[in-house]
Amino acid sequence: MPMSDNFDDYRKKSALAGDTPDKSNTSDKSKQLDQVRSDATNEALTTNQGVKISDNQNSLKAGVRGSTLLEDFILREKITHFDHERIPERIVHARGVGAHGFFQAYPGNEKFTKASFLTDTSIQTPIFVRLSTVQGPRGSADTVRDIRGFAIKFYTQEGNFDLVGNNAPVFFVQDGIKFPDFVHAVKPEPHTEIPTGASAHDTFWDFVSLVPESAHAVMWAMSDRGVPRNLRSIQGFGVHTFRMIDADGKARFVKFHWTPKQGLSALVWDEAQKLAGKDPDFHRRDLYEAIEEGLYPEWELGVQIVEEEDEMSFDFDLLDPTKIIPEELVPVTPIGKFILNRNVDNFFAETEQIAFCPGHIVSGIDFTNDPLLQARLFSYTDTQLSRLGGPNFHQIPINKPVCPFHNHQRDAMHQHEIHKGQASYQPNSIDDNWPLETPPSEKNGGFESYQERIDGHKIRQRSDSFSDHFSQARLYYQSLAPHEQKHVVDAYTFELSKVQRPHIREREVKTILANIDMDLAKQVGQNLGIDVPNLEENYKQTSLKKSERLSMQAFIPDDIQGKKISVLIHDKTNTETLRTIINWSIKENVIVHLLGPTLAPVTGVGGEVITCDGMQKAEPSVIYDAVIIADGDNLNMVQADGVTKHYLLEAYKHLKPIVFLGNKSELVDQLGLMPDEGTLLQDDFSQVTEKLKYLLRHHRVWSREALMEAIPA
Ligand code: HDE
């Protein structure tokens, strides 16, 4: 690429020449803005009745200074509509972000299901995904510690299938009748409506310390899974055991898993807290921007399959939603993949109005008697009645099946269809009995519930097979890498330190944590000043001590696509270096932002004009995965700049790789940083690319955390 006096021209050209993914969506800002312009461009402004409006700035008044007239139907229509713009937010999972994509099945799935979207590899099934936090209201921050909802609507040719899962494979309660209690406890406290988006408060810990069945799910929430780096790098799970039915009517138990190609990564806690202030929309923005950049996130869908005859062969109950099936016992069989490749046009119409329900299933998939799932089957439709204002929410465009649907349901609030004919009942002879039922025996036949044999007494009781609440919580903790275990200790310590009532803190540590793992309990107890009884003799002996894929370390991506790097630049930055970095970023599909001291362009060593993508004060290091400090004749400037120094210190504290180009060991000393495998000091960017790639794939410089821990107090 020839040198150019104008660095910006160079950057545009190199982006065009580079081997980038399909960026037809383009990152060019003006084009993006064009895309979101109103679809009413070139149309006259009218009322909802179609009357053209001549003045949208002034209401109708009696004289220029007079009172406003009731007669002003234009004003009244506009204000009335505005007054009703909000609908009730979801009672849980209120804060979410959505995107469109498609699912593609792998060959061979007819071995266990007859669902056509899973067996016909020639079709791409459109999907809509909504990712959410559980606790906070619509306006809460994205990066709070919480489980993430991961709901997928598959618009199949045989009807909509909703897989309404979470990023943890287990839930807090075993029976749906406990769900409102759990939600009341975790939501903001009733007298203050505090805290927003957080579980670090008395009522949550009061409840979970009294309900041992929550121990396993709480452990997931307190681990790094509770603070994902972004929503492109979270796993999803169907949680409950479902069934799949093949064409011969044979049923098998399945657990759904979906795993990101991007690998799994988490925020460090300090970073999560800072982001909640510096960019409360961090996750929402990240997903939107990745899709706009053409960096489409991808997940592989898989199932753990258990033959019906093996139902009782585990030391936990398959119907218990607080249990996983360790992958050592039943591996995950991949059945397809999905990508998200289109942002919504309108948040309200799509993300807010989408209505998921675990009861939306298609032939080839069926339920089990998991008592949590059974309650969910009722709850979701019920909630839409008040949230979306009546039973016709399936007619809202985002909820509409892509296949035709016909029945005799009529009328009700917000009916969009104009049903014709007299026969809105069956049987009828007026319309030849149409629409007709389809026998299940036919190809693509009607839905038939799996004929499970039920034989029991009506009884309000939990099965004994649901009673081991601690073994799998222990398995989870013991399967984590040492740095992940440390984060769990830190998270329990932080959360419980916010609990005002000492007896709640003590109960959690002495009766829950001590029953899970003594090391964990002792460390948290020590941090909180609580003596912990040794309960090890109560521990149930289990054959499996570790399950490899519970640790996020088991999910290191193959590449670094979609990682974000900031390059700190000042006047007299070496333009040639920036060119090398940008060429590399295009090749690796990495997002690079050049950040100056202000938004004003900086001057390169040869006097070139370099436009900044942002300024260091406004785009803090917490937004990025790594920081590069460019070389040039600018060391004095960098040394004098407090913002840059803080930037680097914070990146170091958050275990991020930092590249000091121009071998700035003087600066490293001055900042008081301990050089480690993540502080890359070189003259030339090409000397660090391999190491930087390695560190970015592994996401953090974990050895630095251990190094900092090892320093004697
Ligand atoms: Fe939900 N849940 N839930 N839930 N849930 C809702 O439905 C409910 C449960 C999950 O992006 C609500 O439309 C009950 C488990 C997600 O729109 C509500 C029980 C799992 C979402 C509801 C559960 C989930 C919801 C609120 C226990 C993981 C967001 C608004 C019996 C497998 C969906 C709405 C979206 C939303 C009820 C337990 C996941 C009130 C009664 C277990 C991802 O109907």
Boltz pocket constraint, residues with backbone or C-beta under 6 A from the ligand:
constraints:
  - pocket:
      binder: B
      contacts: [[A, 90], [A, 91], [A, 92], [A, 93], [A, 96], [A, 130], [A, 131], [A, 132], [A, 148], [A, 149], [A, 150], [A, 151], [A, 164], [A, 165], [A, 166], [A, 171], [A, 175], [A, 176], [A, 177], [A, 179], [A, 237], [A, 238], [A, 239], [A, 240], [A, 321], [A, 351], [A, 354], [A, 355], [A, 356], [A, 371], [A, 372], [A, 373], [A, 375], [A, 376], [A, 379], [A, 380], [A, 381], [A, 383], [A, 384]]
      max_distance: 6.0
